Amino acid sequence: MASQVRRHGGLRGPATEATGRGEQPAETAGGRSGAGYPDAQRGGLKKLTRPDQRCDAARQLIVRHGISERRACRLLLVTRKTFRRKPAEDRNAELRARLRELAEQRRRFGSPRLHALLRREGWAINHKRVERIYKEEGLSLRLRRRKKRPSHLRVVLPMPAGQDQRWAMDFVSDTLWNGRRIRALTVVDTWNRESVWIEVDHSLSGRRVARVLDQLRCAGRCPSLIQVDNGPEFTSRALDEWAYRHGVTLQFIRPGKPVENAFIESFNGRFREECLNQSVFHHLQDARQTIEAWRQDYNHARPHSALNYLTPVEFREQHLPQPSRIAT
């Protein structure tokens, strides 16, 4: 019996033999119990990196689980002195409130454009402070970035040197409250990004486009060149006859190349995001009034990053000679 004990290294029970030097039980992923999906064990909580986050978590532990303050602070690695310290008064309270008001009014404006509006109101703040508060308030926009395709040709046209040298036109579609379709003819001066006119109706033909341009000419605005796509309204005989009669050149982009008319495409994107998607039109007159109010705001109040955050009207006043200077 003693030899058997020495030969086998001692007596072992069934449970002990099962966990001997033979085949080991399969371990979970990561080599420890409950591994594999850490977020499932922790409930998907984020790391608490800032002291205020740790203090808030300690207060939740005290309220929900009834543990002591000392134990909660020890578990979350925060000193009791820091836990008991009263938070300082927010010196950005007024700025924070005003930033939220502007973000509610301009729902598609990002941090740089909101910073330009605040500076225009007289706030002596830099962009880093606005960006920090902008992120703390959760005002960041989710933008869909288009995939860049290196095979697409980028045509860089020479920039116009003055007003009414080159316009761009295109159409944008939307619907009324009852589902009826409306169309908008957008006209933009590519020199200062000014929205010259937006014509809204249920149907817009080539003859209607020529009539709108003739009304703008009678009001003192006539371009030297208009850049358009190859739609039937722009290739119509009525528009071609009007352009020939008034010495206006129609420049057509290549079919399937909207990037060659980038100014009007960019404007239409802002027009849809900031006006059409934010409004509900009950009838055609309501759509015309709302779109015209947005156009006035776009020209007189909206800062443009390409114009050094000036409005199109401000850019025009700074770069065009004043009548008084011409008289002298």
Residue frames as qw, qx, qy, qz and C-alpha x, y, z in Angstrom:
[[0.000, 0.885, 0.465, 0.000, 0.00, 0.00, 0.00],
 [0.306, -0.801, 0.110, 0.502, 2.85, 2.37, 0.88],
 [0.417, -0.139, 0.596, 0.672, 4.61, 1.53, -2.39],
 [0.235, 0.628, 0.652, 0.353, 1.44, 2.34, -4.29],
 [0.125, -0.941, -0.232, 0.212, 1.21, 5.66, -2.53],
 [0.362, -0.628, 0.343, 0.598, 4.85, 6.50, -3.30],
 [0.424, 0.121, 0.693, 0.570, 4.59, 5.28, -6.91],
 [0.134, 0.716, 0.581, 0.362, 1.52, 7.36, -7.68],
 [0.200, 0.332, -0.133, 0.912, 2.74, 10.34, -5.67],
 [0.187, 0.093, 0.554, -0.806, -0.06, 10.16, -3.13],
 [0.175, 0.488, 0.855, -0.002, -3.73, 9.48, -3.13],
 [0.114, 0.073, -0.170, -0.976, -5.92, 11.78, -5.16],
 [0.435, 0.430, 0.651, -0.449, -9.65, 12.13, -5.22],
 [0.496, 0.531, 0.618, 0.298, -11.76, 12.30, -8.41],
 [0.127, 0.977, 0.166, -0.050, -11.98, 16.07, -8.33],
 [0.338, -0.767, 0.406, 0.364, -8.24, 16.41, -7.86],
 [0.585, -0.022, 0.688, 0.429, -7.43, 14.00, -10.67],
 [0.440, 0.744, 0.484, 0.138, -9.63, 15.90, -13.05],
 [0.108, 0.990, -0.075, 0.048, -7.51, 19.01, -12.59],
 [0.764, -0.421, 0.298, 0.387, -4.09, 17.33, -12.59],
 [0.187, -0.553, 0.489, 0.648, -1.31, 17.61, -15.13],
 [0.452, 0.322, 0.777, 0.295, -3.44, 16.08, -17.82],
 [0.142, 0.511, 0.484, 0.696, -5.72, 18.03, -20.18],
 [0.057, -0.234, -0.378, 0.894, -6.57, 21.42, -18.76],
 [0.267, 0.706, 0.635, -0.167, -10.09, 22.86, -19.00],
 [0.374, 0.538, 0.336, 0.677, -10.62, 25.33, -21.79],
 [0.209, -0.437, -0.282, 0.828, -10.03, 28.89, -20.69],
 [0.302, 0.854, 0.399, -0.139, -12.15, 31.78, -21.83],
 [0.536, 0.661, 0.081, 0.519, -10.86, 34.32, -24.30],
 [0.030, -0.854, 0.232, -0.465, -8.15, 36.49, -22.85],
 [0.526, 0.191, -0.718, 0.414, -6.94, 33.84, -20.36],
 [0.067, -0.018, 0.625, -0.778, -9.28, 34.88, -17.53],
 [0.082, 0.487, 0.861, -0.122, -12.80, 34.25, -16.42],
 [0.169, 0.819, 0.439, -0.329, -15.45, 36.36, -18.07],
 [0.150, -0.505, 0.374, 0.763, -13.10, 37.73, -20.76],
 [0.370, 0.340, 0.758, 0.415, -13.85, 38.12, -24.42],
 [0.004, 0.714, 0.397, 0.577, -16.28, 41.05, -24.30],
 [0.318, -0.110, -0.482, 0.809, -15.09, 43.54, -21.68],
 [0.244, -0.177, -0.062, -0.951, -17.91, 45.97, -22.43],
 [0.646, -0.350, -0.566, -0.374, -20.45, 43.30, -21.59],
 [0.600, -0.295, -0.592, 0.449, -18.90, 42.92, -18.11],
 [0.234, -0.209, -0.260, 0.913, -18.62, 46.66, -17.49],
 [0.230, 0.730, 0.572, -0.297, -21.91, 47.62, -19.09],
 [0.480, 0.620, 0.321, 0.531, -20.22, 49.59, -21.91],
 [0.273, -0.926, -0.114, 0.233, -19.04, 52.36, -19.57],
 [0.519, 0.734, -0.179, 0.401, -16.41, 54.80, -20.73],
 [0.637, -0.075, -0.396, 0.657, -13.24, 55.54, -18.81],
 [0.257, -0.940, -0.224, 0.016, -13.51, 58.23, -16.15],
 [0.671, 0.279, -0.087, 0.681, -10.54, 60.43, -16.95],
 [0.026, 0.583, -0.092, 0.807, -11.51, 63.76, -15.39],
 [0.092, -0.018, -0.738, 0.668, -11.93, 64.44, -11.64],
 [0.479, 0.059, 0.155, -0.862, -15.45, 65.81, -12.12],
 [0.726, 0.064, -0.545, -0.415, -16.48, 62.57, -13.82],
 [0.465, 0.026, -0.823, 0.327, -15.06, 60.54, -10.96],
 [0.128, 0.024, 0.528, -0.839, -16.86, 62.69, -8.40],
 [0.636, 0.057, -0.142, -0.756, -20.16, 62.29, -10.23],
 [0.701, 0.048, -0.697, -0.143, -19.67, 58.53, -10.37],
 [0.247, 0.030, -0.772, 0.584, -18.87, 58.47, -6.62],
 [0.383, 0.026, 0.294, -0.875, -22.09, 60.33, -5.85],
 [0.736, 0.062, -0.400, -0.543, -24.05, 57.82, -7.92],
 [0.546, 0.055, -0.813, 0.193, -22.47, 54.94, -5.98],
 [0.013, -0.007, 0.632, -0.775, -23.44, 56.56, -2.67],
 [0.541, 0.078, 0.084, -0.833, -27.03, 57.18, -3.76],
 [0.762, 0.133, -0.458, -0.438, -27.72, 53.89, -5.55],
 [0.739, 0.037, -0.656, 0.146, -25.77, 51.41, -3.41],
 [0.588, -0.773, -0.076, -0.225, -25.70, 53.17, -0.04],
 [0.809, -0.031, -0.248, 0.531, -21.94, 52.86, 0.48],
 [0.390, -0.778, -0.125, 0.476, -19.92, 55.35, 2.48],
 [0.301, 0.942, -0.128, -0.080, -18.19, 58.38, 1.05],
 [0.326, -0.681, 0.635, 0.163, -14.78, 57.04, 2.05],
 [0.656, 0.023, 0.737, 0.158, -15.32, 53.75, 0.23],
 [0.582, 0.746, 0.324, 0.003, -16.76, 55.39, -2.90],
 [0.125, 0.934, -0.315, -0.111, -13.77, 57.72, -3.16],
 [0.448, -0.488, 0.731, 0.160, -11.36, 54.85, -2.63],
 [0.710, 0.293, 0.635, 0.086, -13.02, 52.76, -5.33],
 [0.514, 0.811, 0.241, 0.144, -12.89, 55.58, -7.89],
 [0.683, -0.017, 0.000, 0.730, -9.40, 56.81, -6.94],
 [0.045, 0.730, 0.122, 0.671, -10.47, 60.32, -5.99],
 [0.274, 0.019, -0.590, 0.760, -9.49, 62.16, -2.82],
 [0.160, -0.686, -0.688, 0.176, -12.19, 63.17, -0.37],
 [0.150, -0.553, -0.058, 0.817, -10.95, 66.75, -0.51],
 [0.055, 0.078, -0.583, -0.806, -11.60, 66.83, -4.24],
 [0.155, -0.440, -0.861, -0.202, -14.95, 65.13, -3.73],
 [0.199, -0.709, -0.552, 0.391, -16.13, 67.72, -1.20],
 [0.192, -0.262, 0.141, 0.935, -14.86, 70.74, -3.10],
 [0.402, 0.697, 0.449, -0.388, -17.69, 72.88, -4.40],
 [0.582, 0.389, 0.442, 0.562, -17.55, 73.47, -8.18],
 [0.169, -0.319, 0.013, 0.932, -16.53, 76.96, -9.18],
 [0.433, 0.678, 0.328, -0.495, -19.04, 79.25, -10.83],
 [0.648, 0.347, 0.519, 0.436, -19.16, 78.79, -14.59],
 [0.105, -0.585, 0.087, 0.799, -17.61, 81.92, -16.07],
 [0.029, 0.068, -0.689, -0.721, -18.86, 80.88, -19.51],
 [0.263, 0.441, 0.797, -0.317, -22.53, 80.69, -18.53],
 [0.359, 0.710, 0.115, -0.596, -23.63, 83.65, -20.66],
 [0.194, 0.511, -0.672, -0.500, -21.48, 82.55, -23.59],
 [0.139, 0.034, 0.989, 0.042, -22.77, 79.01, -23.27],
 [0.354, 0.565, 0.623, -0.409, -26.38, 80.18, -23.31],
 [0.339, 0.718, -0.154, -0.588, -25.82, 82.46, -26.29],
 [0.050, 0.366, -0.850, -0.376, -24.00, 79.72, -28.20],
 [0.242, 0.261, 0.931, -0.086, -26.92, 77.37, -27.67],
 [0.370, 0.691, 0.334, -0.525, -29.34, 80.04, -28.88],
 [0.266, 0.644, -0.466, -0.545, -27.33, 80.60, -32.05],
 [0.057, -0.165, 0.964, 0.201, -27.00, 76.86, -32.62],
 [0.343, 0.450, 0.777, -0.275, -30.78, 76.51, -32.31],
 [0.376, 0.759, 0.070, -0.527, -31.35, 79.35, -34.77],
 [0.445, 0.658, -0.541, -0.277, -28.61, 78.16, -37.18],
 [0.898, -0.211, 0.348, -0.167, -28.92, 74.41, -36.95],
 [0.908, 0.329, 0.080, 0.247, -26.49, 73.67, -39.76],
 [0.175, 0.880, -0.343, 0.279, -23.75, 76.07, -38.63],
 [0.846, -0.064, -0.384, 0.364, -20.56, 74.60, -37.23],
 [0.567, -0.625, -0.191, 0.501, -18.18, 75.99, -34.64],
 [0.409, -0.057, 0.194, 0.890, -16.19, 78.34, -36.94],
 [0.046, -0.514, -0.463, -0.721, -19.30, 80.00, -38.33],
 [0.487, -0.763, -0.425, -0.031, -20.88, 80.37, -34.89],
 [0.577, -0.413, -0.091, 0.698, -17.61, 81.89, -33.66],
 [0.227, 0.218, 0.307, 0.898, -17.81, 84.46, -36.45],
 [0.285, -0.693, -0.478, -0.459, -21.36, 85.36, -35.41],
 [0.597, -0.676, -0.314, 0.298, -20.29, 85.77, -31.77],
 [0.483, -0.183, 0.073, 0.853, -17.37, 88.01, -32.75],
 [0.037, 0.457, 0.421, 0.783, -19.76, 90.08, -34.82],
 [0.447, -0.753, -0.438, -0.204, -21.94, 90.56, -31.72],
 [0.086, -0.846, 0.295, -0.435, -18.96, 91.88, -29.75],
 [0.898, -0.428, 0.096, 0.029, -17.73, 88.80, -27.85],
 [0.163, 0.799, -0.577, 0.050, -13.94, 89.04, -27.32],
 [0.827, -0.230, 0.507, -0.079, -13.22, 85.31, -27.52],
 [0.101, 0.495, -0.760, -0.408, -10.96, 83.11, -29.59],
 [0.735, 0.124, -0.469, -0.473, -12.03, 80.10, -31.60],
 [0.394, 0.131, -0.879, 0.236, -10.52, 77.55, -29.17],
 [0.204, 0.050, 0.634, -0.744, -12.81, 78.65, -26.36],
 [0.660, 0.204, -0.047, -0.721, -15.85, 78.44, -28.61],
 [0.637, 0.222, -0.708, -0.211, -14.84, 75.00, -29.88],
 [0.156, 0.087, -0.875, 0.450, -14.41, 73.69, -26.32],
 [0.402, 0.171, 0.485, -0.757, -17.85, 74.91, -25.21],
 [0.641, 0.283, -0.360, -0.616, -19.31, 73.74, -28.53],
 [0.524, 0.141, -0.839, -0.027, -18.14, 70.19, -27.83],
 [0.018, 0.009, 0.787, -0.617, -19.14, 70.27, -24.15],
 [0.509, 0.231, 0.268, -0.785, -22.70, 71.20, -25.11],
 [0.507, 0.156, 0.842, 0.099, -22.88, 68.37, -27.65],
 [0.430, 0.724, 0.117, -0.525, -23.59, 70.66, -30.60],
 [0.178, -0.396, 0.733, 0.523, -21.29, 68.89, -33.06],
 [0.722, 0.412, -0.073, -0.551, -22.81, 68.12, -36.45],
 [0.670, -0.072, 0.718, 0.177, -22.68, 64.75, -38.12],
 [0.415, 0.671, -0.278, -0.548, -21.69, 65.34, -41.71],
 [0.902, 0.199, 0.373, 0.087, -21.62, 62.79, -44.47],
 [0.123, -0.684, 0.507, 0.510, -18.29, 62.99, -46.22],
 [0.833, 0.506, -0.048, -0.219, -18.26, 62.04, -49.85],
 [0.844, -0.173, 0.349, 0.369, -15.66, 59.60, -51.01],
 [0.091, 0.797, -0.363, -0.474, -12.82, 61.23, -52.89],
 [0.874, 0.295, 0.365, 0.122, -12.29, 59.68, -56.27],
 [0.326, -0.573, 0.385, 0.646, -8.93, 60.43, -57.86],
 [0.411, 0.239, 0.716, 0.511, -10.23, 59.46, -61.30],
 [0.165, 0.869, 0.465, -0.032, -12.62, 62.43, -61.40],
 [0.457, 0.377, 0.099, 0.800, -11.33, 65.47, -63.21],
 [0.232, -0.756, -0.345, 0.506, -11.13, 68.67, -61.20],
 [0.388, 0.597, 0.287, 0.641, -11.54, 71.69, -63.47],
 [0.328, -0.586, -0.267, 0.691, -10.25, 74.89, -61.88],
 [0.311, 0.770, 0.376, 0.411, -11.77, 77.89, -63.63],
 [0.312, 0.203, -0.186, 0.909, -10.28, 81.38, -63.30],
 [0.133, -0.607, -0.621, 0.479, -12.00, 83.39, -60.60],
 [0.180, 0.813, 0.353, 0.427, -13.99, 86.45, -61.71],
 [0.413, 0.066, -0.251, 0.873, -12.49, 89.78, -60.77],
 [0.180, -0.014, 0.162, -0.970, -15.72, 91.69, -60.19],
 [0.469, 0.297, 0.625, -0.549, -19.45, 91.64, -59.80],
 [0.700, 0.545, 0.245, -0.391, -21.72, 90.16, -62.50],
 [0.169, 0.592, -0.695, -0.372, -18.82, 88.73, -64.48],
 [0.384, 0.066, -0.900, -0.196, -19.91, 85.13, -63.99],
 [0.667, -0.199, 0.288, -0.658, -23.15, 83.69, -62.66],
 [0.116, 0.077, -0.988, -0.063, -24.17, 80.09, -62.05],
 [0.652, -0.059, 0.037, -0.755, -27.68, 78.62, -62.24],
 [0.203, 0.018, -0.979, -0.027, -29.31, 75.33, -61.34],
 [0.629, -0.368, -0.291, -0.619, -32.58, 73.82, -60.13],
 [0.012, -0.121, 0.867, -0.483, -33.54, 72.40, -56.72],
 [0.535, -0.317, -0.589, -0.516, -36.69, 70.36, -56.10],
 [0.079, -0.036, 0.757, -0.647, -38.81, 70.00, -52.97],
 [0.256, -0.453, -0.797, -0.306, -42.41, 69.24, -51.96],
 [0.349, -0.454, 0.084, -0.815, -45.22, 71.04, -50.18],
 [0.417, -0.192, 0.701, -0.546, -47.11, 69.75, -47.14],
 [0.817, 0.241, 0.265, -0.451, -49.62, 67.95, -49.38],
 [0.745, -0.065, 0.597, 0.289, -46.87, 66.26, -51.40],
 [0.577, 0.795, 0.177, 0.056, -47.10, 68.49, -54.48],
 [0.741, -0.036, 0.125, 0.659, -43.75, 69.13, -56.10],
 [0.091, 0.984, 0.010, -0.152, -42.13, 72.57, -56.36],
 [0.777, 0.238, 0.048, 0.580, -38.96, 73.71, -58.12],
 [0.233, -0.913, 0.014, 0.335, -36.56, 76.51, -57.33],
 [0.671, 0.597, -0.017, 0.440, -34.26, 78.22, -59.84],
 [0.560, -0.720, 0.010, 0.408, -31.14, 79.36, -57.96],
 [0.518, 0.752, -0.030, 0.407, -28.93, 82.11, -59.38],
 [0.664, -0.642, 0.014, 0.384, -25.56, 82.83, -57.73],
 [0.317, 0.898, -0.278, 0.124, -22.83, 85.39, -58.44],
 [0.929, -0.060, -0.211, 0.299, -19.62, 83.35, -58.14],
 [0.341, 0.593, -0.287, 0.671, -17.52, 86.42, -57.33],
 [0.157, -0.374, 0.523, -0.750, -18.95, 87.12, -53.86],
 [0.127, -0.173, -0.970, 0.117, -21.25, 84.05, -53.48],
 [0.331, 0.158, 0.270, -0.890, -24.29, 86.31, -53.50],
 [0.283, 0.403, 0.870, 0.029, -27.67, 84.73, -54.09],
 [0.044, 0.010, -0.299, -0.953, -28.94, 86.96, -56.89],
 [0.632, -0.024, -0.039, -0.774, -32.39, 85.40, -57.04],
 [0.145, 0.029, 0.986, -0.073, -34.39, 82.24, -56.25],
 [0.532, 0.033, -0.276, -0.800, -37.46, 81.70, -58.39],
 [0.233, 0.030, 0.928, -0.288, -40.00, 79.24, -56.92],
 [0.648, 0.177, -0.121, -0.731, -42.95, 77.68, -58.73],
 [0.856, 0.018, 0.480, -0.190, -44.52, 74.33, -59.53],
 [0.800, 0.348, 0.352, 0.340, -43.07, 74.36, -63.04],
 [0.106, -0.817, 0.248, 0.510, -40.19, 76.36, -64.53],
 [0.806, 0.480, 0.286, 0.195, -39.62, 76.25, -68.28],
 [0.590, 0.035, 0.177, 0.787, -36.88, 77.73, -70.42],
 [0.043, 0.680, 0.314, 0.661, -39.11, 80.68, -71.29],
 [0.530, -0.820, -0.203, -0.067, -39.67, 81.31, -67.55],
 [0.726, -0.348, 0.038, 0.592, -35.90, 81.26, -66.93],
 [0.381, 0.341, 0.261, 0.819, -35.38, 83.84, -69.68],
 [0.215, -0.802, -0.311, -0.463, -38.11, 86.03, -68.17],
 [0.667, -0.692, -0.132, 0.241, -36.47, 85.89, -64.72],
 [0.634, -0.122, 0.153, 0.749, -33.11, 86.90, -66.19],
 [0.173, 0.563, 0.330, 0.738, -34.72, 89.74, -68.09],
 [0.425, -0.847, -0.265, -0.178, -36.31, 91.02, -64.89],
 [0.698, -0.521, 0.014, 0.491, -32.90, 90.98, -63.21],
 [0.494, 0.211, 0.269, 0.799, -31.42, 92.85, -66.19],
 [0.076, -0.761, -0.322, -0.558, -34.08, 95.55, -65.90],
 [0.590, -0.795, -0.134, 0.041, -33.21, 95.84, -62.20],
 [0.035, 0.913, -0.404, 0.049, -29.56, 96.53, -63.11],
 [0.554, -0.432, 0.710, 0.052, -28.04, 93.03, -62.82],
 [0.848, 0.494, -0.074, -0.176, -26.86, 91.43, -66.06],
 [0.710, -0.453, 0.458, 0.285, -23.94, 88.97, -66.19],
 [0.252, 0.657, -0.565, -0.431, -21.30, 88.55, -68.83],
 [0.425, 0.197, -0.871, -0.149, -21.33, 84.74, -68.55],
 [0.754, -0.261, 0.273, -0.538, -23.70, 82.19, -67.04],
 [0.150, 0.308, -0.939, -0.018, -22.50, 78.70, -66.21],
 [0.781, -0.020, 0.196, -0.592, -25.20, 76.01, -66.42],
 [0.484, -0.115, 0.863, 0.086, -25.64, 72.30, -66.95],
 [0.114, 0.062, -0.735, -0.665, -27.23, 70.60, -69.95],
 [0.272, 0.397, 0.778, -0.404, -30.81, 70.54, -68.68],
 [0.275, 0.546, 0.665, 0.428, -33.65, 71.15, -71.15],
 [0.073, -0.932, -0.308, 0.176, -34.50, 74.52, -69.59],
 [0.300, -0.741, 0.280, 0.532, -30.97, 75.84, -70.16],
 [0.325, -0.100, 0.713, 0.613, -30.60, 74.44, -73.67],
 [0.358, 0.684, 0.622, -0.132, -33.99, 75.82, -74.76],
 [0.395, 0.500, 0.354, 0.685, -34.39, 78.18, -77.69],
 [0.200, -0.921, -0.256, -0.214, -35.96, 80.87, -75.49],
 [0.587, -0.730, 0.113, 0.332, -32.91, 81.15, -73.21],
 [0.642, 0.005, 0.382, 0.664, -30.50, 80.98, -76.14],
 [0.227, 0.718, 0.380, 0.538, -32.33, 83.79, -77.90],
 [0.343, -0.932, -0.110, -0.028, -32.33, 85.97, -74.77],
 [0.678, -0.499, 0.230, 0.488, -28.60, 85.41, -74.21],
 [0.545, 0.264, 0.414, 0.679, -27.78, 86.27, -77.84],
 [0.056, 0.850, 0.347, 0.393, -29.90, 89.41, -77.78],
 [0.373, -0.923, 0.050, -0.085, -28.20, 90.79, -74.65],
 [0.418, 0.700, -0.522, 0.250, -24.65, 89.61, -75.29],
 [0.620, -0.513, 0.518, -0.289, -24.53, 87.01, -72.51],
 [0.426, 0.378, -0.813, -0.120, -22.41, 83.88, -72.95],
 [0.889, -0.264, 0.128, -0.352, -23.89, 80.54, -71.87],
 [0.192, 0.525, -0.826, 0.073, -21.14, 78.17, -70.73],
 [0.918, -0.154, -0.122, -0.345, -22.30, 74.55, -70.48],
 [0.395, -0.540, 0.738, -0.080, -20.47, 72.04, -68.33],
 [0.316, 0.216, -0.877, -0.291, -19.76, 68.56, -69.61],
 [0.786, -0.268, -0.272, -0.487, -22.60, 66.05, -69.12],
 [0.898, -0.285, -0.324, 0.091, -22.27, 64.14, -65.86],
 [0.568, 0.119, -0.315, 0.751, -19.65, 66.56, -64.44],
 [0.278, -0.887, -0.325, -0.176, -21.43, 68.66, -61.78],
 [0.639, -0.502, -0.060, 0.580, -18.06, 69.41, -60.16],
 [0.395, 0.240, 0.279, 0.842, -17.43, 71.83, -63.03],
 [0.225, -0.651, -0.222, -0.690, -20.28, 73.95, -61.64],
 [0.508, -0.164, -0.700, 0.474, -19.08, 73.68, -58.06],
 [0.037, -0.089, 0.279, -0.956, -20.27, 77.10, -56.85],
 [0.604, -0.169, -0.182, -0.757, -23.94, 76.45, -57.54],
 [0.739, -0.136, -0.659, -0.028, -23.68, 72.88, -56.24],
 [0.352, -0.041, -0.610, 0.709, -22.25, 74.16, -52.97],
 [0.274, -0.095, 0.129, -0.948, -24.94, 76.82, -52.71],
 [0.699, -0.168, -0.443, -0.535, -27.69, 74.28, -53.38],
 [0.614, -0.114, -0.728, 0.284, -26.31, 72.08, -50.60],
 [0.104, -0.059, -0.475, 0.872, -26.45, 74.96, -48.10],
 [0.442, -0.094, -0.174, -0.875, -29.88, 75.93, -49.42],
 [0.718, -0.194, -0.604, -0.287, -31.26, 72.47, -48.85],
 [0.540, -0.138, -0.683, 0.473, -29.66, 71.93, -45.44],
 [0.139, -0.135, -0.394, 0.898, -30.39, 75.33, -43.94],
 [0.388, 0.111, -0.020, -0.915, -33.74, 76.16, -45.54],
 [0.657, 0.010, -0.526, -0.540, -35.59, 73.33, -47.28],
 [0.580, -0.090, -0.795, 0.154, -34.84, 70.62, -44.72],
 [0.151, -0.126, -0.596, 0.779, -35.65, 72.95, -41.82],
 [0.360, 0.173, 0.091, -0.912, -39.02, 74.19, -43.12],
 [0.274, 0.377, 0.884, 0.032, -42.45, 72.81, -43.92],
 [0.137, 0.094, -0.274, -0.947, -44.28, 74.63, -46.72],
 [0.407, 0.381, 0.712, -0.426, -48.09, 74.64, -46.55],
 [0.574, 0.736, 0.357, -0.045, -48.61, 76.29, -49.93],
 [0.670, 0.436, 0.134, 0.585, -46.65, 77.91, -52.74],
 [0.004, -0.876, 0.030, -0.481, -46.82, 81.44, -51.33],
 [0.708, -0.685, 0.170, -0.012, -45.54, 80.18, -47.98],
 [0.867, -0.008, 0.202, 0.455, -42.59, 78.56, -49.74],
 [0.433, 0.675, 0.093, 0.590, -41.80, 81.77, -51.63],
 [0.283, -0.889, 0.091, -0.348, -41.88, 83.91, -48.49],
 [0.821, -0.517, 0.208, 0.126, -39.76, 81.50, -46.45],
 [0.810, 0.181, 0.202, 0.520, -37.17, 81.05, -49.20],
 [0.259, 0.791, 0.042, 0.553, -36.93, 84.81, -49.83],
 [0.493, -0.838, 0.151, -0.181, -36.41, 85.45, -46.09],
 [0.870, -0.287, 0.251, 0.314, -33.62, 82.86, -46.07],
 [0.653, 0.498, 0.160, 0.548, -32.05, 84.43, -49.19],
 [0.041, -0.903, 0.066, -0.423, -31.94, 87.85, -47.52],
 [0.696, -0.672, 0.253, -0.011, -30.38, 86.32, -44.42],
 [0.889, 0.071, 0.223, 0.393, -27.87, 84.44, -46.59],
 [0.484, 0.644, 0.083, 0.587, -26.74, 87.66, -48.28],
 [0.095, -0.808, 0.104, -0.572, -26.78, 90.02, -45.29],
 [0.610, -0.649, 0.310, -0.332, -26.15, 87.95, -42.14],
 [0.987, -0.090, 0.112, 0.078, -24.58, 84.57, -42.92],
 [0.162, -0.790, 0.530, 0.262, -20.76, 84.60, -42.70],
 [0.906, 0.410, -0.104, -0.026, -18.90, 82.79, -45.48],
 [0.749, -0.475, 0.299, 0.351, -15.61, 81.06, -44.78],
 [0.676, 0.332, 0.343, 0.561, -14.44, 81.62, -48.38],
 [0.138, 0.823, 0.131, 0.535, -14.93, 85.38, -47.90],
 [0.311, 0.211, -0.548, 0.747, -12.97, 85.50, -44.63],
 [0.168, -0.496, -0.781, 0.340, -16.27, 85.19, -42.74],
 [0.163, 0.237, 0.010, -0.958, -17.83, 88.22, -44.36],
 [0.558, 0.514, 0.586, -0.285, -21.31, 88.30, -45.81],
 [0.532, 0.399, 0.509, 0.546, -21.68, 88.67, -49.59],
 [0.057, 0.945, 0.246, 0.210, -22.97, 92.23, -49.11],
 [0.457, -0.828, 0.197, 0.258, -20.04, 93.17, -46.84],
 [0.665, -0.121, 0.496, 0.545, -17.56, 91.66, -49.32],
 [0.399, 0.659, 0.448, 0.454, -19.11, 93.63, -52.17],
 [0.131, -0.984, -0.104, -0.060, -19.02, 96.90, -50.20],
 [0.573, -0.664, 0.309, 0.368, -15.35, 96.41, -49.33],
 [0.572, -0.102, 0.590, 0.561, -14.17, 95.55, -52.85],
 [0.342, 0.678, 0.502, 0.413, -16.34, 97.69, -55.08],
 [0.244, 0.101, -0.083, 0.961, -15.51, 101.40, -55.44],
 [0.023, 0.630, 0.611, -0.478, -17.94, 103.69, -53.65],
 [0.317, 0.788, 0.418, 0.321, -19.88, 106.32, -55.65],
 [0.222, -0.963, 0.013, 0.154, -18.36, 109.14, -53.57],
 [0.565, -0.465, 0.463, 0.500, -14.84, 108.02, -54.45],
 [0.532, 0.387, 0.570, 0.491, -15.68, 107.93, -58.13],
 [0.112, 0.943, 0.289, 0.121, -17.02, 111.48, -57.99],
 [0.333, -0.871, 0.237, 0.271, -13.81, 112.76, -56.48]]
